[in-house]
Amino acid sequence: MVSYERGTPVQETPLTAAAWQGETTKLSTFLDATPSVNLDASDESGSTAMHAAAGKGHIETCEVQKLTDLYREARMSILG
C-alpha cells in the first residue's frame, strides 16, 4: 500500500518515488527505459503515481506521465 497523505510513500517504486518527489528527468528516464510499466497502477485506495505528483503540486511531472500515456496509446493504435 502506498500512502500519499503524509511523508513519503510507504511502498515506493521507481515510478511513485519519482512522481512524489517531482523528479521529472528521473521519471522520464524511467518511463523511456521501461515502456511496459503500468501508469494506471494504483494502491489499495486507488491512488496512482499521477495522484502523488498532483498532490505535491508537481505539474510538469504530471504532464510527463500524461504525454507518455498518450504516446503509448497512439503507438499501439498505429502498430496494433
HTML snippet that shows the backbone in 3Dmol.js (N, CA, C, O; Angstrom):
<script src="https://3Dmol.org/build/3Dmol-min.js"></script>
<div id="view" style="width:600px;height:400px;position:relative"></div>
<script>
const pdb = `
ATOM      1  N   MET A   1       0.839  -1.185   0.000  1.00  0.00           N
ATOM      2  CA  MET A   1       0.000   0.000   0.000  1.00  0.00           C
ATOM      3  C   MET A   1       0.881   1.244   0.000  1.00  0.00           C
ATOM      4  O   MET A   1       1.876   1.317   0.720  1.00  0.00           O
ATOM      5  N   VAL A   2       0.508   2.194  -0.798  1.00  0.00           N
ATOM      6  CA  VAL A   2       1.232   3.453  -0.868  1.00  0.00           C
ATOM      7  C   VAL A   2       0.350   4.531  -0.273  1.00  0.00           C
ATOM      8  O   VAL A   2      -0.814   4.674  -0.649  1.00  0.00           O
ATOM      9  N   SER A   3       0.904   5.282   0.650  1.00  0.00           N
ATOM     10  CA  SER A   3       0.144   6.358   1.272  1.00  0.00           C
ATOM     11  C   SER A   3       0.694   7.695   0.822  1.00  0.00           C
ATOM     12  O   SER A   3       1.865   7.998   1.052  1.00  0.00           O
ATOM     13  N   TYR A   4      -0.138   8.493   0.185  1.00  0.00           N
ATOM     14  CA  TYR A   4       0.282   9.796  -0.291  1.00  0.00           C
ATOM     15  C   TYR A   4      -0.160  10.905   0.659  1.00  0.00           C
ATOM     16  O   TYR A   4       0.034  12.084   0.363  1.00  0.00           O
ATOM     17  N   GLU A   5      -0.741  10.549   1.773  1.00  0.00           N
ATOM     18  CA  GLU A   5      -1.296  11.539   2.698  1.00  0.00           C
ATOM     19  C   GLU A   5      -0.216  12.300   3.466  1.00  0.00           C
ATOM     20  O   GLU A   5      -0.290  13.524   3.574  1.00  0.00           O
ATOM     21  N   ARG A   6       0.775  11.603   3.996  1.00  0.00           N
ATOM     22  CA  ARG A   6       1.811  12.234   4.818  1.00  0.00           C
ATOM     23  C   ARG A   6       3.170  11.653   4.478  1.00  0.00           C
ATOM     24  O   ARG A   6       3.291  10.495   4.078  1.00  0.00           O
ATOM     25  N   GLY A   7       4.176  12.475   4.644  1.00  0.00           N
ATOM     26  CA  GLY A   7       5.548  11.976   4.486  1.00  0.00           C
ATOM     27  C   GLY A   7       5.822  11.459   3.098  1.00  0.00           C
ATOM     28  O   GLY A   7       5.438  12.075   2.103  1.00  0.00           O
ATOM     29  N   THR A   8       6.483  10.330   3.034  1.00  0.00           N
ATOM     30  CA  THR A   8       6.810   9.717   1.751  1.00  0.00           C
ATOM     31  C   THR A   8       5.959   8.468   1.575  1.00  0.00           C
ATOM     32  O   THR A   8       5.420   7.932   2.543  1.00  0.00           O
ATOM     33  N   PRO A   9       5.842   8.011   0.343  1.00  0.00           N
ATOM     34  CA  PRO A   9       5.073   6.791   0.124  1.00  0.00           C
ATOM     35  C   PRO A   9       5.632   5.648   0.953  1.00  0.00           C
ATOM     36  O   PRO A   9       6.849   5.506   1.080  1.00  0.00           O
ATOM     37  N   VAL A  10       4.750   4.830   1.517  1.00  0.00           N
ATOM     38  CA  VAL A  10       5.178   3.702   2.340  1.00  0.00           C
ATOM     39  C   VAL A  10       5.879   2.662   1.482  1.00  0.00           C
ATOM     40  O   VAL A  10       6.937   2.155   1.857  1.00  0.00           O
ATOM     41  N   GLN A  11       5.299   2.344   0.339  1.00  0.00           N
ATOM     42  CA  GLN A  11       5.872   1.350  -0.565  1.00  0.00           C
ATOM     43  C   GLN A  11       6.268   2.061  -1.844  1.00  0.00           C
ATOM     44  O   GLN A  11       5.428   2.290  -2.714  1.00  0.00           O
ATOM     45  N   GLU A  12       7.524   2.408  -1.966  1.00  0.00           N
ATOM     46  CA  GLU A  12       7.968   3.146  -3.131  1.00  0.00           C
ATOM     47  C   GLU A  12       8.355   2.227  -4.273  1.00  0.00           C
ATOM     48  O   GLU A  12       8.952   1.169  -4.075  1.00  0.00           O
ATOM     49  N   THR A  13       8.006   2.650  -5.452  1.00  0.00           N
ATOM     50  CA  THR A  13       8.510   2.056  -6.684  1.00  0.00           C
ATOM     51  C   THR A  13       9.258   3.181  -7.383  1.00  0.00           C
ATOM     52  O   THR A  13       9.096   4.341  -7.002  1.00  0.00           O
ATOM     53  N   PRO A  14      10.067   2.884  -8.385  1.00  0.00           N
ATOM     54  CA  PRO A  14      10.729   3.985  -9.091  1.00  0.00           C
ATOM     55  C   PRO A  14       9.725   5.006  -9.645  1.00  0.00           C
ATOM     56  O   PRO A  14       9.996   6.207  -9.658  1.00  0.00           O
ATOM     57  N   LEU A  15       8.574   4.521 -10.097  1.00  0.00           N
ATOM     58  CA  LEU A  15       7.555   5.417 -10.645  1.00  0.00           C
ATOM     59  C   LEU A  15       6.958   6.319  -9.572  1.00  0.00           C
ATOM     60  O   LEU A  15       6.908   7.536  -9.750  1.00  0.00           O
ATOM     61  N   THR A  16       6.508   5.743  -8.468  1.00  0.00           N
ATOM     62  CA  THR A  16       5.881   6.562  -7.429  1.00  0.00           C
ATOM     63  C   THR A  16       6.891   7.477  -6.746  1.00  0.00           C
ATOM     64  O   THR A  16       6.566   8.607  -6.381  1.00  0.00           O
ATOM     65  N   ALA A  17       8.115   6.988  -6.575  1.00  0.00           N
ATOM     66  CA  ALA A  17       9.137   7.819  -5.929  1.00  0.00           C
ATOM     67  C   ALA A  17       9.444   9.052  -6.764  1.00  0.00           C
ATOM     68  O   ALA A  17       9.495  10.163  -6.236  1.00  0.00           O
ATOM     69  N   ALA A  18       9.649   8.865  -8.061  1.00  0.00           N
ATOM     70  CA  ALA A  18       9.957   9.996  -8.938  1.00  0.00           C
ATOM     71  C   ALA A  18       8.779  10.961  -9.008  1.00  0.00           C
ATOM     72  O   ALA A  18       8.970  12.177  -8.995  1.00  0.00           O
ATOM     73  N   ALA A  19       7.577  10.432  -9.081  1.00  0.00           N
ATOM     74  CA  ALA A  19       6.379  11.283  -9.135  1.00  0.00           C
ATOM     75  C   ALA A  19       6.216  12.067  -7.840  1.00  0.00           C
ATOM     76  O   ALA A  19       5.974  13.273  -7.866  1.00  0.00           O
ATOM     77  N   TRP A  20       6.349  11.389  -6.718  1.00  0.00           N
ATOM     78  CA  TRP A  20       6.184  12.009  -5.400  1.00  0.00           C
ATOM     79  C   TRP A  20       7.178  13.142  -5.188  1.00  0.00           C
ATOM     80  O   TRP A  20       6.841  14.185  -4.629  1.00  0.00           O
ATOM     81  N   GLN A  21       8.414  12.921  -5.646  1.00  0.00           N
ATOM     82  CA  GLN A  21       9.484  13.886  -5.440  1.00  0.00           C
ATOM     83  C   GLN A  21       9.549  14.955  -6.533  1.00  0.00           C
ATOM     84  O   GLN A  21      10.331  15.900  -6.427  1.00  0.00           O
ATOM     85  N   GLY A  22       8.736  14.813  -7.579  1.00  0.00           N
ATOM     86  CA  GLY A  22       8.747  15.783  -8.665  1.00  0.00           C
ATOM     87  C   GLY A  22      10.003  15.703  -9.512  1.00  0.00           C
ATOM     88  O   GLY A  22      10.416  16.693 -10.114  1.00  0.00           O
ATOM     89  N   GLU A  23      10.608  14.528  -9.559  1.00  0.00           N
ATOM     90  CA  GLU A  23      11.840  14.306 -10.319  1.00  0.00           C
ATOM     91  C   GLU A  23      11.489  14.019 -11.780  1.00  0.00           C
ATOM     92  O   GLU A  23      11.479  12.867 -12.214  1.00  0.00           O
ATOM     93  N   THR A  24      11.204  15.073 -12.521  1.00  0.00           N
ATOM     94  CA  THR A  24      10.730  14.932 -13.892  1.00  0.00           C
ATOM     95  C   THR A  24      11.735  14.219 -14.782  1.00  0.00           C
ATOM     96  O   THR A  24      11.348  13.347 -15.560  1.00  0.00           O
ATOM     97  N   THR A  25      13.001  14.559 -14.691  1.00  0.00           N
ATOM     98  CA  THR A  25      14.024  13.919 -15.518  1.00  0.00           C
ATOM     99  C   THR A  25      14.150  12.444 -15.168  1.00  0.00           C
ATOM    100  O   THR A  25      14.227  11.595 -16.057  1.00  0.00           O
ATOM    101  N   LYS A  26      14.170  12.139 -13.882  1.00  0.00           N
ATOM    102  CA  LYS A  26      14.265  10.741 -13.439  1.00  0.00           C
ATOM    103  C   LYS A  26      13.036   9.956 -13.910  1.00  0.00           C
ATOM    104  O   LYS A  26      13.157   8.817 -14.360  1.00  0.00           O
ATOM    105  N   LEU A  27      11.867  10.565 -13.804  1.00  0.00           N
ATOM    106  CA  LEU A  27      10.627   9.914 -14.238  1.00  0.00           C
ATOM    107  C   LEU A  27      10.663   9.642 -15.734  1.00  0.00           C
ATOM    108  O   LEU A  27      10.322   8.546 -16.177  1.00  0.00           O
ATOM    109  N   SER A  28      11.072  10.626 -16.506  1.00  0.00           N
ATOM    110  CA  SER A  28      11.143  10.484 -17.955  1.00  0.00           C
ATOM    111  C   SER A  28      12.116   9.380 -18.352  1.00  0.00           C
ATOM    112  O   SER A  28      11.817   8.569 -19.229  1.00  0.00           O
ATOM    113  N   THR A  29      13.268   9.349 -17.710  1.00  0.00           N
ATOM    114  CA  THR A  29      14.261   8.311 -17.982  1.00  0.00           C
ATOM    115  C   THR A  29      13.707   6.934 -17.646  1.00  0.00           C
ATOM    116  O   THR A  29      13.872   5.988 -18.416  1.00  0.00           O
ATOM    117  N   PHE A  30      13.052   6.823 -16.499  1.00  0.00           N
ATOM    118  CA  PHE A  30      12.459   5.546 -16.089  1.00  0.00           C
ATOM    119  C   PHE A  30      11.400   5.090 -17.085  1.00  0.00           C
ATOM    120  O   PHE A  30      11.376   3.922 -17.474  1.00  0.00           O
ATOM    121  N   LEU A  31      10.524   6.004 -17.498  1.00  0.00           N
ATOM    122  CA  LEU A  31       9.459   5.643 -18.434  1.00  0.00           C
ATOM    123  C   LEU A  31      10.007   5.236 -19.796  1.00  0.00           C
ATOM    124  O   LEU A  31       9.473   4.329 -20.434  1.00  0.00           O
ATOM    125  N   ASP A  32      11.072   5.903 -20.247  1.00  0.00           N
ATOM    126  CA  ASP A  32      11.706   5.526 -21.511  1.00  0.00           C
ATOM    127  C   ASP A  32      12.335   4.143 -21.418  1.00  0.00           C
ATOM    128  O   ASP A  32      12.291   3.375 -22.379  1.00  0.00           O
ATOM    129  N   ALA A  33      12.915   3.824 -20.279  1.00  0.00           N
ATOM    130  CA  ALA A  33      13.624   2.548 -20.101  1.00  0.00           C
ATOM    131  C   ALA A  33      12.678   1.381 -19.838  1.00  0.00           C
ATOM    132  O   ALA A  33      13.036   0.228 -20.075  1.00  0.00           O
ATOM    133  N   THR A  34      11.482   1.671 -19.353  1.00  0.00           N
ATOM    134  CA  THR A  34      10.530   0.605 -19.006  1.00  0.00           C
ATOM    135  C   THR A  34       9.166   0.889 -19.645  1.00  0.00           C
ATOM    136  O   THR A  34       8.223   1.289 -18.963  1.00  0.00           O
ATOM    137  N   PRO A  35       9.074   0.677 -20.956  1.00  0.00           N
ATOM    138  CA  PRO A  35       7.833   1.005 -21.659  1.00  0.00           C
ATOM    139  C   PRO A  35       6.633   0.167 -21.233  1.00  0.00           C
ATOM    140  O   PRO A  35       5.495   0.518 -21.543  1.00  0.00           O
ATOM    141  N   SER A  36       6.870  -0.923 -20.534  1.00  0.00           N
ATOM    142  CA  SER A  36       5.745  -1.767 -20.120  1.00  0.00           C
ATOM    143  C   SER A  36       5.170  -1.389 -18.754  1.00  0.00           C
ATOM    144  O   SER A  36       4.185  -1.987 -18.321  1.00  0.00           O
ATOM    145  N   VAL A  37       5.763  -0.412 -18.070  1.00  0.00           N
ATOM    146  CA  VAL A  37       5.260  -0.051 -16.751  1.00  0.00           C
ATOM    147  C   VAL A  37       3.833   0.480 -16.873  1.00  0.00           C
ATOM    148  O   VAL A  37       3.512   1.230 -17.795  1.00  0.00           O
ATOM    149  N   ASN A  38       2.998   0.084 -15.944  1.00  0.00           N
ATOM    150  CA  ASN A  38       1.589   0.479 -15.945  1.00  0.00           C
ATOM    151  C   ASN A  38       1.429   1.826 -15.248  1.00  0.00           C
ATOM    152  O   ASN A  38       1.564   1.909 -14.028  1.00  0.00           O
ATOM    153  N   LEU A  39       1.145   2.872 -16.004  1.00  0.00           N
ATOM    154  CA  LEU A  39       0.962   4.202 -15.433  1.00  0.00           C
ATOM    155  C   LEU A  39      -0.324   4.308 -14.618  1.00  0.00           C
ATOM    156  O   LEU A  39      -0.481   5.221 -13.808  1.00  0.00           O
ATOM    157  N   ASP A  40      -1.237   3.373 -14.836  1.00  0.00           N
ATOM    158  CA  ASP A  40      -2.510   3.397 -14.119  1.00  0.00           C
ATOM    159  C   ASP A  40      -2.513   2.512 -12.873  1.00  0.00           C
ATOM    160  O   ASP A  40      -3.545   2.366 -12.219  1.00  0.00           O
ATOM    161  N   ALA A  41      -1.366   1.922 -12.544  1.00  0.00           N
ATOM    162  CA  ALA A  41      -1.291   1.084 -11.344  1.00  0.00           C
ATOM    163  C   ALA A  41      -1.639   1.922 -10.124  1.00  0.00           C
ATOM    164  O   ALA A  41      -1.220   3.073  -9.998  1.00  0.00           O
ATOM    165  N   SER A  42      -2.411   1.325  -9.233  1.00  0.00           N
ATOM    166  CA  SER A  42      -2.846   2.077  -8.055  1.00  0.00           C
ATOM    167  C   SER A  42      -2.674   1.257  -6.787  1.00  0.00           C
ATOM    168  O   SER A  42      -2.524   0.036  -6.822  1.00  0.00           O
ATOM    169  N   ASP A  43      -2.701   1.977  -5.656  1.00  0.00           N
ATOM    170  CA  ASP A  43      -2.624   1.303  -4.371  1.00  0.00           C
ATOM    171  C   ASP A  43      -4.040   0.911  -3.939  1.00  0.00           C
ATOM    172  O   ASP A  43      -4.986   1.031  -4.717  1.00  0.00           O
ATOM    173  N   GLU A  44      -4.177   0.449  -2.713  1.00  0.00           N
ATOM    174  CA  GLU A  44      -5.469  -0.024  -2.218  1.00  0.00           C
ATOM    175  C   GLU A  44      -6.537   1.062  -2.175  1.00  0.00           C
ATOM    176  O   GLU A  44      -7.730   0.762  -2.227  1.00  0.00           O
ATOM    177  N   SER A  45      -6.118   2.316  -2.080  1.00  0.00           N
ATOM    178  CA  SER A  45      -7.089   3.410  -2.027  1.00  0.00           C
ATOM    179  C   SER A  45      -7.390   3.978  -3.412  1.00  0.00           C
ATOM    180  O   SER A  45      -8.199   4.896  -3.542  1.00  0.00           O
ATOM    181  N   GLY A  46      -6.743   3.438  -4.449  1.00  0.00           N
ATOM    182  CA  GLY A  46      -6.971   3.890  -5.811  1.00  0.00           C
ATOM    183  C   GLY A  46      -6.034   4.988  -6.268  1.00  0.00           C
ATOM    184  O   GLY A  46      -6.195   5.510  -7.371  1.00  0.00           O
ATOM    185  N   SER A  47      -5.058   5.355  -5.449  1.00  0.00           N
ATOM    186  CA  SER A  47      -4.113   6.415  -5.809  1.00  0.00           C
ATOM    187  C   SER A  47      -3.044   5.890  -6.759  1.00  0.00           C
ATOM    188  O   SER A  47      -2.532   4.783  -6.596  1.00  0.00           O
ATOM    189  N   THR A  48      -2.722   6.706  -7.749  1.00  0.00           N
ATOM    190  CA  THR A  48      -1.694   6.369  -8.740  1.00  0.00           C
ATOM    191  C   THR A  48      -0.492   7.301  -8.573  1.00  0.00           C
ATOM    192  O   THR A  48      -0.508   8.210  -7.744  1.00  0.00           O
ATOM    193  N   ALA A  49       0.532   7.064  -9.363  1.00  0.00           N
ATOM    194  CA  ALA A  49       1.697   7.954  -9.350  1.00  0.00           C
ATOM    195  C   ALA A  49       1.289   9.362  -9.770  1.00  0.00           C
ATOM    196  O   ALA A  49       1.853  10.345  -9.289  1.00  0.00           O
ATOM    197  N   MET A  50       0.313   9.459 -10.662  1.00  0.00           N
ATOM    198  CA  MET A  50      -0.186  10.771 -11.081  1.00  0.00           C
ATOM    199  C   MET A  50      -0.806  11.500  -9.887  1.00  0.00           C
ATOM    200  O   MET A  50      -0.623  12.708  -9.735  1.00  0.00           O
ATOM    201  N   HIS A  51      -1.532  10.778  -9.046  1.00  0.00           N
ATOM    202  CA  HIS A  51      -2.099  11.381  -7.835  1.00  0.00           C
ATOM    203  C   HIS A  51      -0.992  11.887  -6.914  1.00  0.00           C
ATOM    204  O   HIS A  51      -1.110  12.955  -6.314  1.00  0.00           O
ATOM    205  N   ALA A  52       0.086  11.106  -6.808  1.00  0.00           N
ATOM    206  CA  ALA A  52       1.204  11.503  -5.949  1.00  0.00           C
ATOM    207  C   ALA A  52       1.820  12.802  -6.440  1.00  0.00           C
ATOM    208  O   ALA A  52       2.089  13.708  -5.652  1.00  0.00           O
ATOM    209  N   ALA A  53       2.041  12.889  -7.746  1.00  0.00           N
ATOM    210  CA  ALA A  53       2.635  14.097  -8.316  1.00  0.00           C
ATOM    211  C   ALA A  53       1.698  15.292  -8.178  1.00  0.00           C
ATOM    212  O   ALA A  53       2.123  16.378  -7.783  1.00  0.00           O
ATOM    213  N   ALA A  54       0.450  15.093  -8.499  1.00  0.00           N
ATOM    214  CA  ALA A  54      -0.523  16.188  -8.421  1.00  0.00           C
ATOM    215  C   ALA A  54      -0.717  16.657  -6.986  1.00  0.00           C
ATOM    216  O   ALA A  54      -0.834  17.854  -6.726  1.00  0.00           O
ATOM    217  N   GLY A  55      -0.750  15.715  -6.065  1.00  0.00           N
ATOM    218  CA  GLY A  55      -0.925  16.059  -4.657  1.00  0.00           C
ATOM    219  C   GLY A  55       0.194  16.909  -4.096  1.00  0.00           C
ATOM    220  O   GLY A  55      -0.001  17.666  -3.146  1.00  0.00           O
ATOM    221  N   LYS A  56       1.355  16.781  -4.683  1.00  0.00           N
ATOM    222  CA  LYS A  56       2.513  17.569  -4.255  1.00  0.00           C
ATOM    223  C   LYS A  56       2.709  18.806  -5.126  1.00  0.00           C
ATOM    224  O   LYS A  56       3.653  19.569  -4.917  1.00  0.00           O
ATOM    225  N   GLY A  57       1.810  19.010  -6.113  1.00  0.00           N
ATOM    226  CA  GLY A  57       1.902  20.188  -6.962  1.00  0.00           C
ATOM    227  C   GLY A  57       2.935  20.094  -8.071  1.00  0.00           C
ATOM    228  O   GLY A  57       3.361  21.118  -8.606  1.00  0.00           O
ATOM    229  N   HIS A  58       3.339  18.896  -8.423  1.00  0.00           N
ATOM    230  CA  HIS A  58       4.353  18.691  -9.454  1.00  0.00           C
ATOM    231  C   HIS A  58       3.684  18.597 -10.836  1.00  0.00           C
ATOM    232  O   HIS A  58       3.536  17.509 -11.393  1.00  0.00           O
ATOM    233  N   ILE A  59       3.290  19.736 -11.367  1.00  0.00           N
ATOM    234  CA  ILE A  59       2.546  19.794 -12.617  1.00  0.00           C
ATOM    235  C   ILE A  59       3.349  19.236 -13.793  1.00  0.00           C
ATOM    236  O   ILE A  59       2.813  18.480 -14.604  1.00  0.00           O
ATOM    237  N   GLU A  60       4.622  19.601 -13.892  1.00  0.00           N
ATOM    238  CA  GLU A  60       5.449  19.121 -15.001  1.00  0.00           C
ATOM    239  C   GLU A  60       5.576  17.596 -14.963  1.00  0.00           C
ATOM    240  O   GLU A  60       5.589  16.947 -16.009  1.00  0.00           O
ATOM    241  N   THR A  61       5.669  17.038 -13.782  1.00  0.00           N
ATOM    242  CA  THR A  61       5.751  15.588 -13.637  1.00  0.00           C
ATOM    243  C   THR A  61       4.456  14.939 -14.110  1.00  0.00           C
ATOM    244  O   THR A  61       4.487  13.892 -14.756  1.00  0.00           O
ATOM    245  N   CYS A  62       3.326  15.551 -13.793  1.00  0.00           N
ATOM    246  CA  CYS A  62       2.032  15.053 -14.277  1.00  0.00           C
ATOM    247  C   CYS A  62       1.979  15.093 -15.794  1.00  0.00           C
ATOM    248  O   CYS A  62       1.483  14.161 -16.428  1.00  0.00           O
ATOM    249  N   GLU A  63       2.490  16.172 -16.378  1.00  0.00           N
ATOM    250  CA  GLU A  63       2.483  16.311 -17.832  1.00  0.00           C
ATOM    251  C   GLU A  63       3.312  15.222 -18.499  1.00  0.00           C
ATOM    252  O   GLU A  63       2.910  14.683 -19.531  1.00  0.00           O
ATOM    253  N   VAL A  64       4.458  14.893 -17.925  1.00  0.00           N
ATOM    254  CA  VAL A  64       5.302  13.832 -18.481  1.00  0.00           C
ATOM    255  C   VAL A  64       4.542  12.516 -18.465  1.00  0.00           C
ATOM    256  O   VAL A  64       4.562  11.776 -19.448  1.00  0.00           O
ATOM    257  N   GLN A  65       3.877  12.220 -17.367  1.00  0.00           N
ATOM    258  CA  GLN A  65       3.117  10.975 -17.273  1.00  0.00           C
ATOM    259  C   GLN A  65       1.992  10.941 -18.296  1.00  0.00           C
ATOM    260  O   GLN A  65       1.786   9.923 -18.958  1.00  0.00           O
ATOM    261  N   LYS A  66       1.269  12.033 -18.429  1.00  0.00           N
ATOM    262  CA  LYS A  66       0.148  12.081 -19.364  1.00  0.00           C
ATOM    263  C   LYS A  66       0.630  11.986 -20.806  1.00  0.00           C
ATOM    264  O   LYS A  66       0.043  11.251 -21.600  1.00  0.00           O
ATOM    265  N   LEU A  67       1.682  12.710 -21.159  1.00  0.00           N
ATOM    266  CA  LEU A  67       2.208  12.641 -22.519  1.00  0.00           C
ATOM    267  C   LEU A  67       2.736  11.246 -22.852  1.00  0.00           C
ATOM    268  O   LEU A  67       2.576  10.770 -23.975  1.00  0.00           O
ATOM    269  N   THR A  68       3.359  10.601 -21.881  1.00  0.00           N
ATOM    270  CA  THR A  68       3.841   9.229 -22.079  1.00  0.00           C
ATOM    271  C   THR A  68       2.671   8.301 -22.341  1.00  0.00           C
ATOM    272  O   THR A  68       2.730   7.456 -23.234  1.00  0.00           O
ATOM    273  N   ASP A  69       1.617   8.455 -21.569  1.00  0.00           N
ATOM    274  CA  ASP A  69       0.421   7.627 -21.731  1.00  0.00           C
ATOM    275  C   ASP A  69      -0.196   7.854 -23.113  1.00  0.00           C
ATOM    276  O   ASP A  69      -0.557   6.893 -23.792  1.00  0.00           O
ATOM    277  N   LEU A  70      -0.318   9.105 -23.531  1.00  0.00           N
ATOM    278  CA  LEU A  70      -0.892   9.415 -24.842  1.00  0.00           C
ATOM    279  C   LEU A  70      -0.032   8.855 -25.973  1.00  0.00           C
ATOM    280  O   LEU A  70      -0.555   8.334 -26.958  1.00  0.00           O
ATOM    281  N   TYR A  71       1.283   8.965 -25.829  1.00  0.00           N
ATOM    282  CA  TYR A  71       2.196   8.429 -26.838  1.00  0.00           C
ATOM    283  C   TYR A  71       2.028   6.920 -26.966  1.00  0.00           C
ATOM    284  O   TYR A  71       1.970   6.382 -28.072  1.00  0.00           O
ATOM    285  N   ARG A  72       1.951   6.248 -25.830  1.00  0.00           N
ATOM    286  CA  ARG A  72       1.796   4.787 -25.853  1.00  0.00           C
ATOM    287  C   ARG A  72       0.490   4.390 -26.515  1.00  0.00           C
ATOM    288  O   ARG A  72       0.463   3.448 -27.306  1.00  0.00           O
ATOM    289  N   GLU A  73      -0.587   5.087 -26.208  1.00  0.00           N
ATOM    290  CA  GLU A  73      -1.887   4.789 -26.820  1.00  0.00           C
ATOM    291  C   GLU A  73      -1.831   4.995 -28.329  1.00  0.00           C
ATOM    292  O   GLU A  73      -2.321   4.157 -29.086  1.00  0.00           O
ATOM    293  N   ALA A  74      -1.243   6.097 -28.772  1.00  0.00           N
ATOM    294  CA  ALA A  74      -1.149   6.375 -30.201  1.00  0.00           C
ATOM    295  C   ALA A  74      -0.291   5.332 -30.901  1.00  0.00           C
ATOM    296  O   ALA A  74      -0.629   4.866 -31.989  1.00  0.00           O
ATOM    297  N   ARG A  75       0.803   4.974 -30.278  1.00  0.00           N
ATOM    298  CA  ARG A  75       1.697   3.974 -30.870  1.00  0.00           C
ATOM    299  C   ARG A  75       1.012   2.629 -31.011  1.00  0.00           C
ATOM    300  O   ARG A  75       1.167   1.951 -32.026  1.00  0.00           O
ATOM    301  N   MET A  76       0.251   2.241 -29.989  1.00  0.00           N
ATOM    302  CA  MET A  76      -0.451   0.961 -30.045  1.00  0.00           C
ATOM    303  C   MET A  76      -1.541   0.973 -31.120  1.00  0.00           C
ATOM    304  O   MET A  76      -1.763  -0.039 -31.785  1.00  0.00           O
ATOM    305  N   SER A  77      -2.219   2.106 -31.292  1.00  0.00           N
ATOM    306  CA  SER A  77      -3.273   2.159 -32.305  1.00  0.00           C
ATOM    307  C   SER A  77      -2.691   2.107 -33.719  1.00  0.00           C
ATOM    308  O   SER A  77      -3.330   1.603 -34.642  1.00  0.00           O
ATOM    309  N   ILE A  78      -1.476   2.630 -33.880  1.00  0.00           N
ATOM    310  CA  ILE A  78      -0.835   2.597 -35.193  1.00  0.00           C
ATOM    311  C   ILE A  78      -0.231   1.220 -35.478  1.00  0.00           C
ATOM    312  O   ILE A  78      -0.399   0.666 -36.565  1.00  0.00           O
ATOM    313  N   LEU A  79       0.470   0.684 -34.487  1.00  0.00           N
ATOM    314  CA  LEU A  79       1.165  -0.591 -34.672  1.00  0.00           C
ATOM    315  C   LEU A  79       0.284  -1.804 -34.425  1.00  0.00           C
ATOM    316  O   LEU A  79       0.592  -2.916 -34.853  1.00  0.00           O
ATOM    317  N   GLY A  80      -0.813  -1.566 -33.731  1.00  0.00           N
ATOM    318  CA  GLY A  80      -1.750  -2.662 -33.472  1.00  0.00           C
ATOM    319  C   GLY A  80      -1.379  -3.460 -32.341  1.00  0.00           C
ATOM    320  O   GLY A  80      -2.076  -4.418 -32.006  1.00  0.00           O
TER     321      GLY A  80
END
`;
const viewer = $3Dmol.createViewer("view");
viewer.addModel(pdb, "pdb");
viewer.setStyle({}, {cartoon: {color: "spectrum"}});
viewer.zoomTo();
viewer.render();
</script>
